[in-house]
Each structure stands twice: as C-alpha cells, then as structure tokens.
Amino acid sequence: MERPTEAAKPAAVLDGVLEGEREGQREEGNNRSERDLTMEAPNRVVDVRLPGAEMNDEAESDRSLSDVDIGNEEPQASAPEENPLELAAAAAAEGDTDGVAGNRIQSNGTATPQLFWPPSHFPQPNPPPGIANGDPRMDRSLSDRGDRNEAPSLGRYIRDRGNSLSNALLKRFSSLREGSAEKDDSEFTEIRLHGLKVIVQLKQEEELKGRVSFFSRSNCRDCSAVRSFFREKGLRFVEINIDVFPGREKELVERTGSSTVPQIFLNEKLLGGLAVLNSLRNRGEFDRKVREIAGKRCPESAPSSPVYGFDDDREEERTDEMVGIVRMLRQRLPIQDRITKMKIVKNCFSGREMVEVLIQNLDCGRKKAVEIGRILVRKHFIHHVFRGNDFEDGNHLYRFLEHEPIISRCFNFRGTTNDEEPKLTAAVGRKLTKIMSAVLEAYASDDRCHVDYGRICKSEEFRRYVNLAQDLQRVDVGELSENERLAFFLNLYNAMVIHAVIRVGNPEGVVDRGTFYGDFYYIIGGYPYSLTTIKNGILRSNRRQPYSLTRPFGAGDKRLQVALQKVNPLIHFGLCNGTRSSPPVRFFSAEGIEAELRYAAREFFLGSGIEIDLVKRTVHLTRIIKWYIFDFEEQKEILKWIIDYLDASKAGLLTHLLSDGGPVSVVYKDYDWSLNT
C-alpha cells in the first residue's frame, strides 16, 4: 500500500522540476545549434535509477550493447525527439518504474532503451557496467568513436596535404631524371597545388669567364644556323656583322686569312666555320671545347665586341661640289615671307634675286647663273615653293630644302640638309636593307612575327640605320628600274614602320593609326614620303586607300614620276605594318623580288591568311584582301587566284569546294591591330 505513495512523491517533485527544465532548455536553445544537440545526445549513456525503483539484475544482463547506439552521430529522422524528463514523469505517474529506468514500450510490444541525463536534484548515474567492469567491447567502441569524432580536422588537412606534396615532388624529380630528352630552358620549375606553391630552382651551370664570338653577314644561311645553335644551347655570344661594321672585315681577313663567314672564335682562338661546329656537335665535344677554352678569362687579343656610338669604319665622304655655292646663297639671298596666289609663303626668294647674287659673286653671265640654279634644283638643294617647275629667271619663288614646312616632321632630317655628294640610290637601299636585316636577325623571332622594339632602340645597328637614312635626302629615285623601285620602297616601308614604332609609339585607335601612317615622313630625293604615300602612291600606282576619296598624289605632283606603272598584288604579303595580323616583316632584293614575293604569299597563307571549313563550305580570308580587292582579280576569281599560293592540303580542300558546283561563302576575319611584339 506504500508503493503508490512512494511513486506519487517523485511525480510531485518532477512537476516542479520539469517546469524549470523546460525554461532552461528554451534559453539554451538560442545559443546551441541543432547539430550540437544532435551530437551530444547519443554520447551520454546513462542509467537513471529513481528512488523506490530498483533495477532488475536479470533485466540488466538481458540488455546488450547492440541495443545501445553509441556510435550513431545522426538521429533517425523518422523518430521525433521526446523530452526524457517528461517520459520519466509520465512513467512515474503511471507507476511504471521500469519505463523510468530506461525501457520504453513501443506499439509493437518491444522495449527500446531511452538514455538521458537526470536533473541535478536527482542522484547522478553510475558508469555503465561495461566500462566499470572493463568490458573490452565497450572500450573498443568508445575508442573507435573518439577517433572518428574527436580527431582535429586541421591535423587531417595537414596530413593529406603532406602526402599530396610528397607525391608531387617525387613525381617531378623522377621526371627530371628520366625525361632528360625534354629539357626546359627556364631556370625555375613551378609545382602548383591547391593552397601551396613550390618553386624548384634547377642548378645553374657555371658561367663562362671567356667570350664566344663569330663573324657574320646579313641574310647568310650558315650564319643563321650558327646563331640558332647558340640560342638553343643558351650560350651567350657576340655577333660581329661585317655588313653593319664593314671596318671589321679587315680584321676577319687578318685572323682567318679569308673573308668567308661564319667564323667562330672561343676567346682568341679560331674554332672554324659551320662544318667544324657540326663536327664537334655530332661527336659531343662542343661543350667540352667551350669549357676548356672559353672557361678562362678572355684576353685582350680576342675579337672585341662592337662599341655603341663609334663610326670608325664610316666610308670617306665626298663633299658636293655645289656646297660652296649653296653656303654663299644662304648668306646673301634675301630670304623672307612673301604673298603669292593669295597665300603666304614663308622663307622664300625669287629666281631673279638668286640670278643676281650668282652674277655678282661668281662673276658669270646670266645664262650661266640660270644653269647653276637648275643644277641646284636637280640636286634638291632648292625647290619651287609649289613644286611646279624647274628653275627660271623671273618672279617664281623658291626656297631651300631645310625651309620646307613639312621638313620638321621628317624623321631622317636633322637641322640641315646632307651636303655630301649624293650616293647612288640603289647602293643606299642595299646598305639600309643589310643593316635592317641584321636588326631582325638579332632582335626578332625566327619567323619574324615578333619584334623586340625595346632592344632595337638601344642597339648599335639601329643607330647606324638612322644615320644612314639621312643619305636619302637628296638621292635620285628616278634612276632606279621598275624592280629596283619595287624592292627599294618595300624595304623602306618596312624599315620606316620599325622606326615609327620606336619614335612615335604604337597607335591604339583609328585616329592614332591615321596619324601614325600619314604623318611619319622621310625626305627622299627632296620630297616628303609618309607610310601612306609610299604604299598607296608608289607601290599601288597612286590608288586611293580604303575608305578614302582622294588619291595620294595630285596631277602635277613630281612624285608621280617614280610611282610603279602596274600594281603587283603580291606587295600586300610583303608589307608589314607592325600589327599581329599583318605578314611577317622581311626585306627583299631587286634581283629576286618576284620569287621572294611569291614565297612571302605562300608563307602568309600557310599561316593565318586563310582557313577552310569544308563542312560549312566557308572560306575565312584575311581582311587585307577585302580592303584591297581591286588590286587582285575580281572577287569571283579571287579564290582561284589564291590556290596557286596554298600548300597541298589547303589547295586540295579549296579545289574540292570550287569544283563540286555548290555555293561557297567567303568570310573575312577580324583584323588584330595590336603590336607585333
């Protein structure tokens, strides 16, 4: 009869405790995440014993560890959580002390253990029998659970990354040992992992104390082979081009007994030409030879490196016989601004004034004075202000070449005209071509598609080119043949583009491009020539440039006399305007100009000049052809014309498209105006 009293007592106590527990749980719920509550509940394996409720030893022994889910970190989603204190209160009210002890009867009649913490007012639970008695199964289960949940995540991250890094390093080092055939020219090897970057610096070979040098000429195939071999080896060398430094040819003959090139020197000792180099390379003795000789300090008797700014080898110049008369006229003539044809003409004089000065100072007749004036016009010391006629005794106005308004924009003019005797135009053109070819061989890629303008600007070769360009001021371009004029102006255009990029910079917009090609001038044969006038006026026989309404030269322009009689469409594959979509920069010879232009066209179409899509029946062409379509055949025949300059693969595809009778679409590519650096 006392049992209900004992059961009612804890039930009454539980009513007050439950209310406090619910309030505490609501406060803790705001600070604890659902995951924390989920993770903590399964970790607490307790056995609550209420007063008056004794645990049956047999029932305790019947409970197995399999009924207690110690390692389950995630609660079953289908089983709703119930407050263990509420369960205990309900069980106490019903007198079911076994349910309070941890067994809950489900609807199917099975008993499921319920584990919970008792309130602090109750006696604290004892350790489970498995742990208290040293049950090995419980120890192993708890140990496994601790390893799985309590191991630091940072430690696992470091351990995993360490293994990945070790494997990557081992793989990289083994590839360096085994793959010796595939060498990397870079000094550093980067190994990138997620969150880590490892840089392996390869051991550098000992630098040579001596000097490797060789004598060469421009456009020499054997010299190019030697140069390429040295670059592939990563060997620093000094090249002495006797076309750029003609004074060194005498030294070459003294050292080798011949003027043939290439000639390779290791310090002061002559190694030989390309045949000797190939022999040493094939026997594997070249590196040993270099270390043996060039590993020592270079003596003074070795060929010296070219020095920037010294023209000790400049040819002896002849002063023009008319220079004395010109200097006298500059001092005695009344040079002033005048008005003629409703225009103000600056720094001019009349023909009659010049004749009078010549008669007074040279003690000659008027006819002789007029003849001297015509010679000065022919040698481009003076010009008619409107370029209208030769020298005449009268009121026609003339001025000196250095007083031309456009002369300040001519980049081969330095204050005064070149008073030396004018050289032959063909000779000046050949020398300019040799120097610029040497510039490309030294400072451009092997395919000539990429140019190092920064190094060119600081080079001795370019300085000599700029000095030599002054010889163009008073040359007679009219003495050149048709092929000589074609080669001369093709080469001059390509050289002027390099000069313009260095002096003016890279044009970035439409307006800048117009200024770049239209306002960069050379004074050639007494007349100003821009890049636009050379291309459209001379090489294209005075045709309008794209999107222009006017021709470069007017009807009375003297420059029309040197324009080509017929347009050769292949010029568009020999002109490089300094952009990535233009053909590679190259220079031509007058003797083989036609064959060289054909080769340039084939090389351009072999690259990005044309692409053929057989599936879509579309031909993608360079936009150069669209701009200058009237220089080629009619558009319907342009594809047939191109076939002659294609390789076998592209020619076969294009022939198939044109011969099957189906429609063929022509699409012009976008033009890349970025600089070809």
Residue pairs with C-beta under 8 A, 6 or more apart in sequence:
3 52
3 95
4 95
6 51
6 52
7 52
7 92
7 93
7 95
7 97
9 51
10 50
10 51
10 52
10 92
11 89
11 92
11 93
13 121
14 85
14 88
14 89
14 92
15 89
17 85
17 119
17 121
18 83
18 85
18 86
18 89
21 83
21 85
21 119
22 83
25 83
38 73
38 74
38 75
39 73
39 149
41 75
41 81
41 115
42 69
42 70
42 71
42 72
42 73
42 75
44 115
44 116
44 117
45 68
45 70
45 115
45 128
46 115
46 116
46 117
46 118
46 125
47 55
47 101
47 102
47 125
47 126
47 128
48 88
48 100
48 101
48 102
48 116
48 118
48 122
48 125
49 55
49 101
49 123
49 125
50 88
50 92
50 97
50 100
50 101
50 122
52 97
53 97
53 98
53 100
53 101
55 101
56 98
59 98
59 103
60 129
63 113
65 130
65 135
65 137
65 138
65 141
67 112
67 113
68 113
68 115
70 141
70 142
70 145
71 141
71 144
71 145
71 148
73 149
75 81
84 114
84 115
84 116
84 117
85 116
85 119
87 99
87 100
87 104
87 114
87 116
88 100
88 116
91 97
91 99
91 100
92 100
99 105
102 113
102 114
102 115
103 111
103 112
103 113
103 114
104 111
104 112
104 113
104 114
105 111
106 112
118 124
118 125
126 132
128 138
129 135
130 137
130 138
131 138
131 139
131 142
161 193
161 195
161 196
164 193
165 193
165 196
165 198
168 191
168 193
168 198
169 191
169 198
172 189
172 191
172 200
176 189
185 234
187 201
187 202
187 204
188 199
188 200
188 201
188 202
189 199
189 200
189 201
189 202
190 197
190 198
190 199
190 200
191 197
191 198
191 199
191 200
192 198
206 295
208 236
208 290
208 291
208 294
208 295
209 294
209 295
209 296
209 297
209 298
210 266
210 267
210 293
210 294
210 295
210 296
210 297
210 298
210 302
211 238
211 265
211 266
211 267
211 294
211 298
211 302
211 305
212 230
212 235
212 236
212 237
212 238
212 264
212 265
212 266
212 290
212 294
213 237
213 238
213 239
213 240
213 264
213 265
213 302
213 303
213 305
214 223
214 226
214 237
214 238
214 239
214 240
214 261
214 262
214 263
214 264
214 265
215 240
215 241
215 242
215 248
215 252
215 261
215 262
215 263
215 303
216 223
216 226
216 227
216 239
216 240
216 241
216 242
216 261
216 262
217 223
217 241
217 242
217 243
217 261
217 434
218 241
218 243
218 244
218 433
218 434
218 435
218 437
218 438
218 441
219 434
219 437
220 261
220 262
222 261
222 262
222 273
222 274
223 261
223 262
223 441
224 441
225 274
226 262
226 264
226 274
226 277
227 239
227 441
228 446
229 277
229 281
230 237
235 290
238 303
238 305
238 306
239 442
240 248
240 252
240 303
240 306
241 438
241 461
242 248
242 249
242 252
242 259
242 261
243 431
243 434
243 435
243 437
243 438
244 306
244 434
244 435
244 438
244 460
244 461
244 464
245 306
245 313
246 313
246 315
247 312
247 313
248 306
248 313
249 259
251 303
252 258
252 259
252 261
252 263
253 259
255 263
255 265
255 270
255 303
256 263
256 270
260 273
261 273
262 273
262 274
263 270
263 272
263 273
264 270
264 271
264 272
264 273
264 276
264 277
265 271
265 302
265 303
266 289
266 290
266 293
266 294
267 293
267 294
267 296
267 298
267 299
267 302
268 298
268 299
268 301
268 302
268 303
269 293
271 277
271 280
271 289
277 286
280 286
280 289
306 460
307 460
308 459
308 460
308 463
309 460
309 463
311 464
311 467
317 420
317 421
318 420
318 421
319 419
319 420
319 421
320 379
320 419
320 420
320 421
320 422
321 421
322 372
322 375
322 376
322 379
322 381
323 419
325 358
325 362
325 372
325 376
326 376
326 381
326 400
326 419
328 357
328 361
329 354
329 357
329 358
330 400
332 357
332 361
333 349
333 353
333 354
333 357
334 349
334 353
335 347
335 348
335 349
335 399
335 400
335 403
336 347
336 348
336 349
337 344
337 345
337 346
337 347
337 348
338 344
338 345
338 348
338 397
339 345
340 385
340 397
341 386
345 385
345 397
345 399
346 399
346 403
346 405
347 399
347 400
347 403
348 385
348 397
348 398
348 399
348 403
349 397
349 398
349 399
350 394
350 395
350 396
350 397
350 398
351 373
351 391
351 392
351 393
351 394
351 395
351 396
351 397
351 398
352 393
352 394
352 395
354 369
354 373
354 391
354 398
355 366
355 369
355 370
355 373
355 393
358 364
358 368
358 369
358 372
358 373
359 365
359 366
359 369
362 368
362 369
362 372
364 372
366 393
369 393
370 391
370 392
370 393
373 382
373 391
373 393
374 390
374 391
376 382
376 391
377 383
377 384
377 390
377 391
377 398
378 390
379 422
379 474
380 401
380 417
380 422
380 473
380 474
380 525
380 526
381 400
381 401
381 417
381 474
382 391
382 398
382 399
382 400
382 401
383 398
383 399
383 401
383 404
383 526
384 390
384 391
384 396
384 397
384 398
385 397
385 398
385 399
387 527
387 556
387 557
387 558
388 396
388 556
389 396
391 398
400 417
401 407
401 417
401 473
401 474
401 523
401 526
402 413
402 415
402 416
402 417
404 528
406 521
406 528
407 413
407 523
407 528
409 519
409 520
409 521
409 528
410 521
410 522
410 523
410 528
411 469
411 499
411 500
411 503
411 520
411 521
411 522
412 466
412 469
412 470
412 472
412 473
412 522
412 523
413 470
413 473
413 523
414 470
417 473
417 474
418 470
418 471
418 473
418 474
420 471
422 471
422 474
422 475
422 476
423 471
423 475
424 475
424 479
425 475
425 476
425 477
425 479
425 480
425 484
425 488
425 525
426 479
426 480
426 484
426 488
426 590
428 468
428 471
428 472
428 475
429 484
429 487
429 488
429 491
429 492
431 468
432 465
432 468
432 469
432 491
432 492
432 495
433 491
433 587
433 588
433 589
435 461
435 464
435 465
435 468
436 465
436 491
436 494
436 495
436 498
436 587
437 587
438 461
439 456
439 459
439 461
439 462
439 465
439 498
440 448
440 451
440 585
440 586
440 587
442 455
442 459
442 461
443 451
443 452
443 455
443 456
443 459
444 450
444 451
444 452
444 585
445 451
447 584
448 584
448 585
448 586
449 580
449 584
449 676
450 676
450 677
451 498
451 578
451 585
451 676
451 677
452 677
453 498
453 501
453 502
453 675
453 677
456 462
456 498
456 502
457 502
462 502
465 495
465 499
466 499
469 499
469 522
472 522
472 523
472 524
472 525
473 523
473 524
473 525
473 526
474 525
474 526
475 524
475 525
476 525
477 485
477 488
477 524
477 525
477 562
478 525
478 561
478 562
480 488
480 562
481 590
482 564
482 565
483 590
483 591
483 593
483 594
484 590
485 538
485 562
485 564
486 539
486 564
486 568
486 571
486 588
486 590
486 593
487 588
487 589
487 590
487 593
488 590
489 534
489 538
489 539
490 539
490 571
490 574
490 575
490 587
490 588
490 593
491 587
491 588
492 522
492 524
492 534
493 531
493 534
493 535
493 539
493 575
494 574
494 575
494 576
494 585
494 586
494 587
495 587
496 520
496 522
496 531
496 534
497 531
497 576
497 577
497 578
497 585
498 578
498 585
499 520
500 516
500 520
500 531
500 578
501 578
501 675
503 520
504 516
504 520
506 578
506 674
506 675
507 513
507 515
507 516
507 517
507 673
513 673
516 531
517 530
517 531
517 532
517 577
518 530
518 531
518 532
519 530
520 530
520 531
521 528
521 529
521 530
522 528
522 529
523 529
525 562
527 558
527 559
529 537
529 538
529 559
531 577
532 545
532 552
533 552
533 553
533 559
535 545
535 575
536 542
536 543
536 544
536 545
536 551
536 552
537 551
537 552
537 553
537 559
537 563
538 559
538 562
538 563
538 564
539 564
539 567
539 571
539 575
540 564
540 567
540 571
540 628
540 631
541 563
541 564
541 565
541 566
541 567
542 551
542 552
542 553
542 560
542 563
543 551
543 567
543 630
543 631
544 550
544 551
545 552
546 627
546 628
553 559
553 560
553 563
567 631
568 597
569 628
569 631
569 632
570 594
570 597
570 598
570 600
570 601
571 597
572 583
572 624
572 625
572 628
572 631
573 583
573 597
573 600
573 601
573 603
573 604
573 609
574 583
574 586
574 588
574 596
574 597
574 600
575 582
575 583
576 582
576 583
576 584
576 585
576 586
576 676
578 675
578 676
579 671
579 672
579 673
579 674
579 675
579 676
580 672
580 673
580 674
580 675
580 676
581 608
581 622
581 623
581 624
581 669
581 671
581 672
581 673
582 624
582 676
583 600
583 603
583 604
584 600
584 603
584 604
585 676
586 596
586 600
588 596
588 597
589 596
598 645
601 645
602 645
602 646
602 647
604 622
605 642
605 645
605 646
605 647
605 650
606 646
606 647
606 650
608 622
608 669
609 621
609 622
610 619
610 620
610 621
610 622
610 642
610 646
610 650
611 619
611 620
611 669
612 618
612 619
612 620
612 650
612 653
612 654
612 657
613 619
613 620
614 653
614 656
614 657
616 665
617 657
617 662
617 663
617 664
617 665
618 664
618 665
618 666
618 667
619 639
619 654
619 657
619 664
619 665
619 666
619 667
620 667
620 668
620 669
621 642
621 666
621 667
621 668
621 669
622 668
622 669
622 671
623 668
623 669
623 670
623 671
624 671
625 632
625 638
625 668
626 668
629 635
629 638
632 638
632 641
633 640
633 641
635 666
638 666
639 654
639 658
639 664
639 666
640 658
642 654
643 651
643 654
643 655
646 654
657 664
658 664
